């Protein structure tokens, strides 16, 4: 049974962001071997799988179906534009960091903040309050 059938979607997504944050934090601070890196990246994949799906599902549950296309397009821009800004900004900032692992630590902190925000999303219906 999928986790989203047993728990609130926003809470499942928050948990996935925590798993990804822990994996990124471990990459930045603890990883010593290639195997450890592979295991951390596999754990990060749990968060990535959630990141590319659950926010859209949660959003679609909360909007009028007649405006779905327009609002999903705007929502997608709200996802893509920050990704572009961050990729350009962090690329320029990376050489000035003491260690490349610091980027993963920054990402982990951002993921933990995102998890906190997702955990505070109010339930949509009584059924979503599980």
N, CA, C and O atoms as CSV, one atom per row, in Angstrom:
chain,resi,resn,atom,element,x,y,z
A,1,UNK,N,N,0.843,-1.166,0.000
A,1,UNK,CA,C,0.000,0.000,0.000
A,1,UNK,C,C,0.899,1.244,0.000
A,1,UNK,O,O,1.799,1.351,0.833
A,2,UNK,N,N,0.667,2.178,-0.918
A,2,UNK,CA,C,1.488,3.396,-0.968
A,2,UNK,C,C,1.369,4.208,0.329
A,2,UNK,O,O,0.319,4.231,0.971
A,3,UNK,N,N,2.441,4.854,0.686
A,3,UNK,CA,C,2.433,5.675,1.909
A,3,UNK,C,C,1.376,6.775,1.849
A,3,UNK,O,O,0.777,7.115,2.869
A,4,UNK,N,N,1.141,7.338,0.647
A,4,UNK,CA,C,0.157,8.420,0.543
A,4,UNK,C,C,-1.264,7.926,0.765
A,4,UNK,O,O,-2.168,8.734,0.979
A,5,UNK,N,N,-1.480,6.619,0.719
A,5,UNK,CA,C,-2.797,6.065,1.032
A,5,UNK,C,C,-2.977,5.921,2.545
A,5,UNK,O,O,-4.102,5.832,3.037
A,6,UNK,N,N,-1.871,5.899,3.270
A,6,UNK,CA,C,-1.927,5.724,4.720
A,6,UNK,C,C,-1.712,7.018,5.499
A,6,UNK,O,O,-2.198,7.165,6.620
A,7,UNK,N,N,-0.978,7.956,4.894
A,7,UNK,CA,C,-0.641,9.205,5.582
A,7,UNK,C,C,-0.958,10.385,4.674
A,7,UNK,O,O,-1.153,10.216,3.470
A,8,UNK,N,N,-1.007,11.577,5.252
A,8,UNK,CA,C,-1.239,12.783,4.452
A,8,UNK,C,C,-0.125,12.973,3.440
A,8,UNK,O,O,1.050,12.753,3.733
A,9,UNK,N,N,-0.521,13.390,2.233
A,9,UNK,CA,C,0.462,13.577,1.161
A,9,UNK,C,C,1.549,14.560,1.551
A,9,UNK,O,O,2.727,14.321,1.285
A,10,UNK,N,N,1.167,15.661,2.178
A,10,UNK,CA,C,2.154,16.677,2.562
A,10,UNK,C,C,3.137,16.117,3.584
A,10,UNK,O,O,4.315,16.474,3.566
A,11,UNK,N,N,2.669,15.243,4.472
A,11,UNK,CA,C,3.569,14.662,5.469
A,11,UNK,C,C,4.499,13.634,4.842
A,11,UNK,O,O,5.663,13.529,5.230
A,12,UNK,N,N,3.991,12.873,3.875
A,12,UNK,CA,C,4.857,11.927,3.155
A,12,UNK,C,C,5.938,12.704,2.404
A,12,UNK,O,O,7.107,12.317,2.400
A,13,UNK,N,N,5.536,13.797,1.775
A,13,UNK,CA,C,6.513,14.604,1.051
A,13,UNK,C,C,7.528,15.217,2.017
A,13,UNK,O,O,8.720,15.249,1.713
A,14,UNK,N,N,7.079,15.698,3.162
A,14,UNK,CA,C,8.000,16.258,4.161
A,14,UNK,C,C,9.003,15.197,4.616
A,14,UNK,O,O,10.192,15.485,4.758
A,15,UNK,N,N,8.529,13.981,4.841
A,15,UNK,CA,C,9.426,12.893,5.256
A,15,UNK,C,C,10.446,12.583,4.153
A,15,UNK,O,O,11.615,12.323,4.440
A,16,UNK,N,N,10.004,12.611,2.909
A,16,UNK,CA,C,10.924,12.359,1.797
A,16,UNK,C,C,11.983,13.459,1.711
A,16,UNK,O,O,13.140,13.185,1.395
A,17,UNK,N,N,11.588,14.701,1.990
A,17,UNK,CA,C,12.552,15.809,1.980
A,17,UNK,C,C,13.569,15.632,3.112
A,17,UNK,O,O,14.743,15.964,2.947
A,18,UNK,N,N,13.124,15.112,4.257
A,18,UNK,CA,C,14.051,14.855,5.364
A,18,UNK,C,C,15.051,13.772,4.982
A,18,UNK,O,O,16.245,13.901,5.253
A,19,UNK,N,N,14.564,12.699,4.350
A,19,UNK,CA,C,15.465,11.625,3.908
A,19,UNK,C,C,16.497,12.184,2.927
A,19,UNK,O,O,17.684,11.875,3.024
A,20,UNK,N,N,16.041,12.999,1.992
A,20,UNK,CA,C,16.957,13.583,1.013
A,20,UNK,C,C,17.944,14.535,1.705
A,20,UNK,O,O,19.127,14.559,1.366
A,21,UNK,N,N,17.457,15.311,2.667
A,21,UNK,CA,C,18.331,16.211,3.410
A,21,UNK,C,C,19.388,15.456,4.203
A,21,UNK,O,O,20.546,15.872,4.251
A,22,UNK,N,N,18.996,14.351,4.823
A,22,UNK,CA,C,19.967,13.536,5.554
A,22,UNK,C,C,21.013,12.960,4.604
A,22,UNK,O,O,22.202,12.920,4.923
A,23,UNK,N,N,20.557,12.512,3.429
A,23,UNK,CA,C,21.495,11.966,2.446
A,23,UNK,C,C,22.467,13.038,1.970
A,23,UNK,O,O,23.670,12.790,1.887
A,24,UNK,N,N,21.958,14.228,1.658
A,24,UNK,CA,C,22.825,15.309,1.212
A,24,UNK,C,C,23.788,15.739,2.318
A,24,UNK,O,O,24.963,15.999,2.058
A,25,UNK,N,N,23.287,15.811,3.549
A,25,UNK,CA,C,24.157,16.161,4.669
A,25,UNK,C,C,25.275,15.145,4.848
A,25,UNK,O,O,26.424,15.509,5.098
A,26,UNK,N,N,24.926,13.864,4.716
A,26,UNK,CA,C,25.939,12.817,4.830
A,26,UNK,C,C,26.972,12.920,3.707
A,26,UNK,O,O,28.165,12.723,3.935
A,27,UNK,N,N,26.506,13.230,2.493
A,27,UNK,CA,C,27.450,13.398,1.380
A,27,UNK,C,C,28.419,14.532,1.680
A,27,UNK,O,O,29.623,14.413,1.453
A,28,UNK,N,N,27.883,15.627,2.190
A,28,UNK,CA,C,28.726,16.785,2.451
A,28,UNK,C,C,29.670,16.637,3.628
A,28,UNK,O,O,30.740,17.246,3.653
A,29,UNK,N,N,29.272,15.818,4.618
A,29,UNK,CA,C,30.050,15.766,5.855
A,29,UNK,C,C,30.711,14.424,6.159
A,29,UNK,O,O,31.743,14.390,6.828
A,30,UNK,N,N,30.141,13.324,5.684
A,30,UNK,CA,C,30.577,12.024,6.167
A,30,UNK,C,C,31.140,11.072,5.122
A,30,UNK,O,O,31.976,10.227,5.446
A,31,UNK,N,N,30.705,11.191,3.895
A,31,UNK,CA,C,31.051,10.188,2.881
A,31,UNK,C,C,32.561,10.125,2.661
A,31,UNK,O,O,33.228,11.139,2.461
A,32,UNK,N,N,33.079,8.878,2.707
A,32,UNK,CA,C,34.507,8.635,2.509
A,32,UNK,C,C,34.786,7.704,1.327
A,32,UNK,O,O,35.866,7.737,0.736
A,33,UNK,N,N,33.790,6.871,0.994
A,33,UNK,CA,C,34.019,5.872,-0.046
A,33,UNK,C,C,32.971,6.000,-1.150
A,33,UNK,O,O,31.934,6.643,-0.985
A,34,UNK,N,N,33.277,5.373,-2.265
A,34,UNK,CA,C,32.339,5.386,-3.386
A,34,UNK,C,C,31.034,4.664,-3.023
A,34,UNK,O,O,29.957,5.104,-3.426
A,35,UNK,N,N,31.118,3.573,-2.277
A,35,UNK,CA,C,29.922,2.841,-1.856
A,35,UNK,C,C,29.027,3.727,-0.990
A,35,UNK,O,O,27.810,3.744,-1.173
A,36,UNK,N,N,29.617,4.457,-0.055
A,36,UNK,CA,C,28.840,5.366,0.783
A,36,UNK,C,C,28.146,6.419,-0.069
A,36,UNK,O,O,26.992,6.764,0.185
A,37,UNK,N,N,28.838,6.924,-1.068
A,37,UNK,CA,C,28.239,7.914,-1.959
A,37,UNK,C,C,27.058,7.307,-2.715
A,37,UNK,O,O,26.008,7.938,-2.831
A,38,UNK,N,N,27.221,6.100,-3.225
A,38,UNK,CA,C,26.130,5.426,-3.943
A,38,UNK,C,C,24.919,5.235,-3.027
A,38,UNK,O,O,23.785,5.472,-3.444
A,39,UNK,N,N,25.148,4.813,-1.802
A,39,UNK,CA,C,24.041,4.597,-0.860
A,39,UNK,C,C,23.330,5.910,-0.532
A,39,UNK,O,O,22.103,5.957,-0.454
A,40,UNK,N,N,24.100,6.961,-0.343
A,40,UNK,CA,C,23.496,8.270,-0.061
A,40,UNK,C,C,22.709,8.788,-1.267
A,40,UNK,O,O,21.634,9.368,-1.109
A,41,UNK,N,N,23.236,8.580,-2.442
A,41,UNK,CA,C,22.517,9.028,-3.641
A,41,UNK,C,C,21.234,8.220,-3.839
A,41,UNK,O,O,20.231,8.761,-4.306
A,42,UNK,N,N,21.256,6.934,-3.490
A,42,UNK,CA,C,20.038,6.122,-3.555
A,42,UNK,C,C,18.997,6.653,-2.573
A,42,UNK,O,O,17.813,6.732,-2.903
A,43,UNK,N,N,19.430,7.014,-1.379
A,43,UNK,CA,C,18.507,7.594,-0.400
A,43,UNK,C,C,17.988,8.942,-0.887
A,43,UNK,O,O,16.812,9.257,-0.701
A,44,UNK,N,N,18.848,9.735,-1.505
A,44,UNK,CA,C,18.413,11.024,-2.048
A,44,UNK,C,C,17.360,10.825,-3.136
A,44,UNK,O,O,16.501,11.683,-3.340
A,45,UNK,N,N,17.428,9.694,-3.832
A,45,UNK,CA,C,16.444,9.392,-4.866
A,45,UNK,C,C,15.033,9.270,-4.322
A,45,UNK,O,O,14.072,9.518,-5.050
A,46,UNK,N,N,14.888,8.895,-3.065
A,46,UNK,CA,C,13.563,8.850,-2.438
A,46,UNK,C,C,12.975,10.259,-2.418
A,46,UNK,O,O,11.812,10.458,-2.769
A,47,UNK,N,N,13.773,11.217,-2.012
A,47,UNK,CA,C,13.313,12.604,-1.999
A,47,UNK,C,C,13.058,13.124,-3.404
A,47,UNK,O,O,12.086,13.840,-3.643
A,48,UNK,N,N,13.933,12.760,-4.329
A,48,UNK,CA,C,13.770,13.233,-5.707
A,48,UNK,C,C,12.470,12.706,-6.316
A,48,UNK,O,O,11.749,13.440,-6.993
A,49,UNK,N,N,12.180,11.431,-6.070
A,49,UNK,CA,C,10.937,10.851,-6.585
A,49,UNK,C,C,9.719,11.591,-6.066
A,49,UNK,O,O,8.758,11.817,-6.802
A,50,UNK,N,N,9.764,11.961,-4.814
A,50,UNK,CA,C,8.664,12.730,-4.235
A,50,UNK,C,C,8.642,14.147,-4.787
A,50,UNK,O,O,7.575,14.694,-5.066
A,51,UNK,N,N,9.810,14.736,-4.942
A,51,UNK,CA,C,9.923,16.129,-5.381
A,51,UNK,C,C,9.339,16.363,-6.769
A,51,UNK,O,O,8.804,17.438,-7.042
A,52,UNK,N,N,9.437,15.372,-7.642
A,52,UNK,CA,C,8.945,15.560,-9.005
A,52,UNK,C,C,7.493,15.118,-9.172
A,52,UNK,O,O,6.967,15.134,-10.284
A,53,UNK,N,N,6.843,14.725,-8.079
A,53,UNK,CA,C,5.464,14.274,-8.218
A,53,UNK,C,C,4.504,14.835,-7.167
A,53,UNK,O,O,3.495,15.442,-7.526
A,54,UNK,N,N,4.793,14.649,-5.896
A,54,UNK,CA,C,3.829,15.002,-4.856
A,54,UNK,C,C,3.448,16.479,-4.794
A,54,UNK,O,O,2.273,16.769,-4.569
A,55,UNK,N,N,4.365,17.432,-4.980
A,55,UNK,CA,C,3.908,18.828,-4.942
A,55,UNK,C,C,2.824,19.122,-5.991
A,55,UNK,O,O,1.897,19.891,-5.739
A,56,UNK,N,N,2.955,18.509,-7.153
A,56,UNK,CA,C,1.955,18.724,-8.204
A,56,UNK,C,C,0.618,18.101,-7.819
A,56,UNK,O,O,-0.433,18.695,-8.062
A,57,UNK,N,N,0.647,16.919,-7.227
A,57,UNK,CA,C,-0.584,16.256,-6.799
A,57,UNK,C,C,-1.257,17.069,-5.698
A,57,UNK,O,O,-2.468,17.287,-5.733
A,58,UNK,N,N,-0.480,17.510,-4.735
A,58,UNK,CA,C,-1.026,18.310,-3.634
A,58,UNK,C,C,-1.623,19.605,-4.177
A,58,UNK,O,O,-2.699,20.022,-3.750
A,59,UNK,N,N,-0.935,20.232,-5.104
A,59,UNK,CA,C,-1.421,21.475,-5.712
A,59,UNK,C,C,-2.723,21.226,-6.475
A,59,UNK,O,O,-3.681,21.985,-6.333
A,60,UNK,N,N,-2.757,20.171,-7.277
A,60,UNK,CA,C,-3.951,19.876,-8.089
A,60,UNK,C,C,-5.173,19.588,-7.224
A,60,UNK,O,O,-6.298,19.885,-7.624
A,61,UNK,N,N,-4.960,19.011,-6.043
A,61,UNK,CA,C,-6.075,18.748,-5.135
A,61,UNK,C,C,-6.715,20.033,-4.625
A,61,UNK,O,O,-7.861,20.019,-4.175
A,62,UNK,N,N,-5.989,21.136,-4.690
A,62,UNK,CA,C,-6.437,22.367,-4.060
A,62,UNK,C,C,-6.904,23.443,-5.041
A,62,UNK,O,O,-7.256,24.543,-4.615
A,63,UNK,N,N,-6.916,23.156,-6.327
A,63,UNK,CA,C,-7.312,24.192,-7.286
A,63,UNK,C,C,-8.537,23.750,-8.086
A,63,UNK,O,O,-8.872,22.567,-8.150
A,64,UNK,N,N,-9.183,24.724,-8.682
A,64,UNK,CA,C,-10.350,24.497,-9.525
A,64,UNK,C,C,-9.921,23.794,-10.815
A,64,UNK,O,O,-9.011,24.256,-11.504
A,65,UNK,N,N,-10.569,22.691,-11.134
A,65,UNK,CA,C,-10.197,21.890,-12.308
A,65,UNK,C,C,-10.301,22.690,-13.606
A,65,UNK,O,O,-9.599,22.381,-14.570
A,66,UNK,N,N,-11.161,23.713,-13.653
A,66,UNK,CA,C,-11.308,24.512,-14.878
A,66,UNK,C,C,-10.073,25.369,-15.154
A,66,UNK,O,O,-9.854,25.778,-16.294
A,67,UNK,N,N,-9.279,25.643,-14.149
A,67,UNK,CA,C,-8.083,26.473,-14.312
A,67,UNK,C,C,-6.799,25.648,-14.195
A,67,UNK,O,O,-5.710,26.201,-14.043
A,68,UNK,N,N,-6.935,24.346,-14.266
A,68,UNK,CA,C,-5.814,23.449,-14.017
A,68,UNK,C,C,-4.601,23.749,-14.899
A,68,UNK,O,O,-3.487,23.863,-14.389
A,69,UNK,N,N,-4.796,23.878,-16.203
A,69,UNK,CA,C,-3.673,24.100,-17.116
A,69,UNK,C,C,-2.917,25.377,-16.821
A,69,UNK,O,O,-1.691,25.367,-16.708
A,70,UNK,N,N,-3.645,26.482,-16.696
A,70,UNK,CA,C,-3.015,27.775,-16.434
A,70,UNK,C,C,-2.274,27.768,-15.096
A,70,UNK,O,O,-1.117,28.179,-15.016
A,71,UNK,N,N,-2.948,27.298,-14.054
A,71,UNK,CA,C,-2.343,27.341,-12.728
A,71,UNK,C,C,-1.166,26.369,-12.604
A,71,UNK,O,O,-0.189,26.674,-11.920
A,72,UNK,N,N,-1.245,25.217,-13.246
A,72,UNK,CA,C,-0.096,24.308,-13.226
A,72,UNK,C,C,1.087,24.916,-13.978
A,72,UNK,O,O,2.236,24.726,-13.580
A,73,UNK,N,N,0.814,25.642,-15.055
A,73,UNK,CA,C,1.891,26.321,-15.773
A,73,UNK,C,C,2.573,27.362,-14.907
A,73,UNK,O,O,3.801,27.449,-14.887
A,74,UNK,N,N,1.793,28.147,-14.196
A,74,UNK,CA,C,2.350,29.161,-13.287
A,74,UNK,C,C,3.113,28.485,-12.146
A,74,UNK,O,O,4.200,28.923,-11.772
A,75,UNK,N,N,2.531,27.414,-11.599
A,75,UNK,CA,C,3.194,26.674,-10.523
A,75,UNK,C,C,4.529,26.111,-11.008
A,75,UNK,O,O,5.527,26.166,-10.289
A,76,UNK,N,N,4.546,25.579,-12.208
A,76,UNK,CA,C,5.781,25.022,-12.755
A,76,UNK,C,C,6.846,26.115,-12.917
A,76,UNK,O,O,8.027,25.865,-12.675
A,77,UNK,N,N,6.442,27.314,-13.322
A,77,UNK,CA,C,7.396,28.425,-13.403
A,77,UNK,C,C,7.967,28.753,-12.018
A,77,UNK,O,O,9.142,29.096,-11.884
A,78,UNK,N,N,7.121,28.641,-11.000
A,78,UNK,CA,C,7.572,28.908,-9.638
A,78,UNK,C,C,8.587,27.862,-9.175
A,78,UNK,O,O,9.336,28.102,-8.227
A,79,UNK,N,N,8.613,26.717,-9.831
A,79,UNK,CA,C,9.597,25.680,-9.522
A,79,UNK,C,C,10.853,25.871,-10.370
A,79,UNK,O,O,11.969,25.798,-9.855
A,80,UNK,N,N,10.674,26.113,-11.651
A,80,UNK,CA,C,11.790,26.137,-12.595
A,80,UNK,C,C,12.651,27.395,-12.457
A,80,UNK,O,O,13.878,27.296,-12.502
A,81,UNK,N,N,12.051,28.559,-12.293
A,81,UNK,CA,C,12.828,29.797,-12.219
A,81,UNK,C,C,13.800,29.784,-11.041
A,81,UNK,O,O,14.967,30.127,-11.229
A,82,UNK,N,N,13.368,29.400,-9.821
A,82,UNK,CA,C,14.355,29.314,-8.738
A,82,UNK,C,C,15.460,28.287,-9.013
A,82,UNK,O,O,16.606,28.493,-8.615
A,83,UNK,N,N,15.122,27.180,-9.691
A,83,UNK,CA,C,16.158,26.207,-10.029
A,83,UNK,C,C,17.211,26.830,-10.935
A,83,UNK,O,O,18.407,26.599,-10.755
A,84,UNK,N,N,16.773,27.609,-11.896
A,84,UNK,CA,C,17.717,28.271,-12.798
A,84,UNK,C,C,18.580,29.279,-12.049
A,84,UNK,O,O,19.794,29.328,-12.245
A,85,UNK,N,N,17.963,30.071,-11.202
A,85,UNK,CA,C,18.697,31.080,-10.438
A,85,UNK,C,C,19.735,30.414,-9.535
A,85,UNK,O,O,20.884,30.850,-9.469
A,86,UNK,N,N,19.320,29.360,-8.844
A,86,UNK,CA,C,20.232,28.664,-7.932
A,86,UNK,C,C,21.371,28.009,-8.700
A,86,UNK,O,O,22.527,28.074,-8.281
A,87,UNK,N,N,21.045,27.376,-9.829
A,87,UNK,CA,C,22.119,26.702,-10.572
A,87,UNK,C,C,23.151,27.702,-11.075
A,87,UNK,O,O,24.346,27.404,-11.087
A,88,UNK,N,N,22.710,28.870,-11.484
A,88,UNK,CA,C,23.665,29.889,-11.930
A,88,UNK,C,C,24.435,30.478,-10.750
A,88,UNK,O,O,25.647,30.681,-10.833
A,89,UNK,N,N,23.731,30.749,-9.653
A,89,UNK,CA,C,24.369,31.356,-8.487
A,89,UNK,C,C,25.330,30.422,-7.783
A,89,UNK,O,O,26.436,30.825,-7.423
A,90,UNK,N,N,24.922,29.171,-7.578
A,90,UNK,CA,C,25.802,28.233,-6.879
A,90,UNK,C,C,27.000,27.845,-7.732
A,90,UNK,O,O,28.081,27.577,-7.207
A,91,UNK,N,N,26.809,27.816,-9.034
A,91,UNK,CA,C,27.944,27.530,-9.913
A,91,UNK,C,C,29.029,28.578,-9.773
A,91,UNK,O,O,30.217,28.258,-9.792
A,92,UNK,N,N,28.620,29.829,-9.634
A,92,UNK,CA,C,29.588,30.915,-9.458
A,92,UNK,C,C,30.182,30.913,-8.045
A,92,UNK,O,O,31.330,31.312,-7.845
A,93,UNK,N,N,29.386,30.458,-7.065
A,93,UNK,CA,C,29.827,30.486,-5.675
A,93,UNK,C,C,30.719,29.291,-5.330
A,93,UNK,O,O,31.556,29.395,-4.434
A,94,UNK,N,N,30.561,28.172,-6.013
A,94,UNK,CA,C,31.253,26.921,-5.668
A,94,UNK,C,C,32.771,27.066,-5.532
A,94,UNK,O,O,33.334,26.553,-4.565
A,95,UNK,N,N,33.450,27.740,-6.453
A,95,UNK,CA,C,34.908,27.832,-6.318
A,95,UNK,C,C,35.371,28.569,-5.056
A,95,UNK,O,O,36.498,28.364,-4.606
A,96,UNK,N,N,34.526,29.414,-4.487
A,96,UNK,CA,C,34.931,30.170,-3.305
A,96,UNK,C,C,34.687,29.411,-2.004
A,96,UNK,O,O,35.122,29.859,-0.943
A,97,UNK,N,N,34.001,28.272,-2.064
A,97,UNK,CA,C,33.743,27.495,-0.852
A,97,UNK,C,C,34.991,26.717,-0.448
A,97,UNK,O,O,35.755,26.283,-1.310
A,98,UNK,N,N,35.204,26.535,0.856
A,98,UNK,CA,C,36.383,25.789,1.310
A,98,UNK,C,C,36.390,24.341,0.811
A,98,UNK,O,O,37.449,23.787,0.516
A,99,UNK,N,N,35.205,23.734,0.717
A,99,UNK,CA,C,35.112,22.336,0.259
A,99,UNK,C,C,33.852,22.188,-0.585
A,99,UNK,O,O,32.830,22.811,-0.295
A,100,UNK,N,N,33.923,21.371,-1.619
A,100,UNK,CA,C,32.753,21.156,-2.485
A,100,UNK,C,C,31.590,20.524,-1.722
A,100,UNK,O,O,30.433,20.710,-2.100
A,101,UNK,N,N,31.879,19.787,-0.666
A,101,UNK,CA,C,30.841,19.178,0.151
A,101,UNK,C,C,29.944,20.197,0.818
A,101,UNK,O,O,28.828,19.878,1.228
A,102,UNK,N,N,30.431,21.434,0.929
A,102,UNK,CA,C,29.627,22.490,1.540
A,102,UNK,C,C,28.339,22.742,0.770
A,102,UNK,O,O,27.333,23.124,1.368
A,103,UNK,N,N,28.347,22.537,-0.543
A,103,UNK,CA,C,27.124,22.708,-1.337
A,103,UNK,C,C,26.057,21.709,-0.904
A,103,UNK,O,O,24.872,22.043,-0.859
A,104,UNK,N,N,26.472,20.491,-0.586
A,104,UNK,CA,C,25.511,19.491,-0.121
A,104,UNK,C,C,24.964,19.848,1.255
A,104,UNK,O,O,23.799,19.577,1.548
A,105,UNK,N,N,25.786,20.448,2.092
A,105,UNK,CA,C,25.320,20.878,3.415
A,105,UNK,C,C,24.301,22.013,3.255
A,105,UNK,O,O,23.280,22.025,3.942
A,106,UNK,N,N,24.565,22.951,2.368
A,106,UNK,CA,C,23.609,24.032,2.095
A,106,UNK,C,C,22.299,23.450,1.585
A,106,UNK,O,O,21.223,23.869,2.012
A,107,UNK,N,N,22.387,22.482,0.669
A,107,UNK,CA,C,21.184,21.834,0.136
A,107,UNK,C,C,20.429,21.099,1.239
A,107,UNK,O,O,19.199,21.127,1.267
A,108,UNK,N,N,21.145,20.447,2.142
A,108,UNK,CA,C,20.496,19.730,3.242
A,108,UNK,C,C,19.711,20.692,4.130
A,108,UNK,O,O,18.586,20.393,4.531
A,109,UNK,N,N,20.295,21.832,4.431
A,109,UNK,CA,C,19.603,22.835,5.257
A,109,UNK,C,C,18.340,23.313,4.544
A,109,UNK,O,O,17.288,23.449,5.169
A,110,UNK,N,N,18.441,23.569,3.240
A,110,UNK,CA,C,17.272,24.000,2.477
A,110,UNK,C,C,16.194,22.910,2.457
A,110,UNK,O,O,15.005,23.218,2.541
A,111,UNK,N,N,16.595,21.656,2.349
A,111,UNK,CA,C,15.628,20.556,2.351
A,111,UNK,C,C,14.941,20.412,3.703
A,111,UNK,O,O,13.747,20.117,3.759
A,112,UNK,N,N,15.672,20.615,4.785
A,112,UNK,CA,C,15.048,20.555,6.108
A,112,UNK,C,C,14.038,21.690,6.281
A,112,UNK,O,O,12.973,21.489,6.864
A,113,UNK,N,N,14.370,22.880,5.777
A,113,UNK,CA,C,13.423,24.002,5.830
A,113,UNK,C,C,12.188,23.688,4.992
A,113,UNK,O,O,11.067,23.991,5.401
A,114,UNK,N,N,12.387,23.084,3.822
A,114,UNK,CA,C,11.260,22.705,2.970
A,114,UNK,C,C,10.385,21.667,3.662
A,114,UNK,O,O,9.158,21.747,3.597
A,115,UNK,N,N,11.000,20.705,4.317
A,115,UNK,CA,C,10.239,19.679,5.040
A,115,UNK,C,C,9.377,20.304,6.121
A,115,UNK,O,O,8.223,19.915,6.301
A,116,UNK,N,N,9.926,21.267,6.838
A,116,UNK,CA,C,9.150,21.959,7.868
A,116,UNK,C,C,7.950,22.680,7.257
A,116,UNK,O,O,6.844,22.625,7.793
A,117,UNK,N,N,8.178,23.353,6.135
A,117,UNK,CA,C,7.079,24.057,5.463
A,117,UNK,C,C,6.008,23.076,4.987
A,117,UNK,O,O,4.817,23.334,5.162
A,118,UNK,N,N,6.412,21.960,4.391
A,118,UNK,CA,C,5.438,20.971,3.917
A,118,UNK,C,C,4.676,20.347,5.075
A,118,UNK,O,O,3.491,20.046,4.938
A,119,UNK,N,N,5.327,20.147,6.205
A,119,UNK,CA,C,4.654,19.564,7.366
A,119,UNK,C,C,3.555,20.478,7.898
A,119,UNK,O,O,2.638,20.013,8.575
A,120,UNK,N,N,3.638,21.768,7.600
A,120,UNK,CA,C,2.641,22.730,8.083
A,120,UNK,C,C,1.494,22.961,7.103
A,120,UNK,O,O,0.595,23.750,7.395
A,121,UNK,N,N,1.501,22.288,5.940
A,121,UNK,CA,C,0.401,22.430,4.989
A,121,UNK,C,C,-0.857,21.861,5.641
A,121,UNK,O,O,-0.860,20.705,6.065
A,122,UNK,N,N,-1.926,22.658,5.728
A,122,UNK,CA,C,-3.131,22.172,6.405
A,122,UNK,C,C,-3.819,21.071,5.601
A,122,UNK,O,O,-3.714,21.035,4.375
A,123,UNK,N,N,-4.525,20.170,6.297
A,123,UNK,CA,C,-5.240,19.119,5.584
A,123,UNK,C,C,-6.348,19.700,4.717
A,123,UNK,O,O,-6.938,20.729,5.044
A,124,UNK,N,N,-6.615,19.031,3.620
A,124,UNK,CA,C,-7.632,19.485,2.680
A,124,UNK,C,C,-9.025,19.090,3.135
A,124,UNK,O,O,-9.958,19.890,3.061
A,125,UNK,N,N,-9.169,17.861,3.605
A,125,UNK,CA,C,-10.465,17.339,4.039
A,125,UNK,C,C,-10.267,16.543,5.303
A,125,UNK,O,O,-9.139,16.329,5.749
A,126,UNK,N,N,-11.376,16.102,5.883
A,126,UNK,CA,C,-11.292,15.237,7.066
A,126,UNK,C,C,-10.504,13.984,6.758
A,126,UNK,O,O,-9.735,13.512,7.595
A,127,UNK,N,N,-10.688,13.428,5.545
A,127,UNK,CA,C,-9.998,12.206,5.168
A,127,UNK,C,C,-8.497,12.438,5.075
A,127,UNK,O,O,-7.714,11.518,5.314
A,128,UNK,N,N,-8.087,13.650,4.733
A,128,UNK,CA,C,-6.676,13.972,4.595
A,128,UNK,C,C,-6.009,14.214,5.947
A,128,UNK,O,O,-4.801,14.444,5.991
A,129,UNK,N,N,-6.747,14.170,7.038
A,129,UNK,CA,C,-6.208,14.459,8.358
A,129,UNK,C,C,-5.608,13.237,9.041
A,129,UNK,O,O,-5.206,13.337,10.200
A,130,UNK,N,N,-5.531,12.112,8.386
A,130,UNK,CA,C,-5.036,10.872,8.983
A,130,UNK,C,C,-3.775,11.076,9.771
A,130,UNK,O,O,-3.237,10.122,10.333
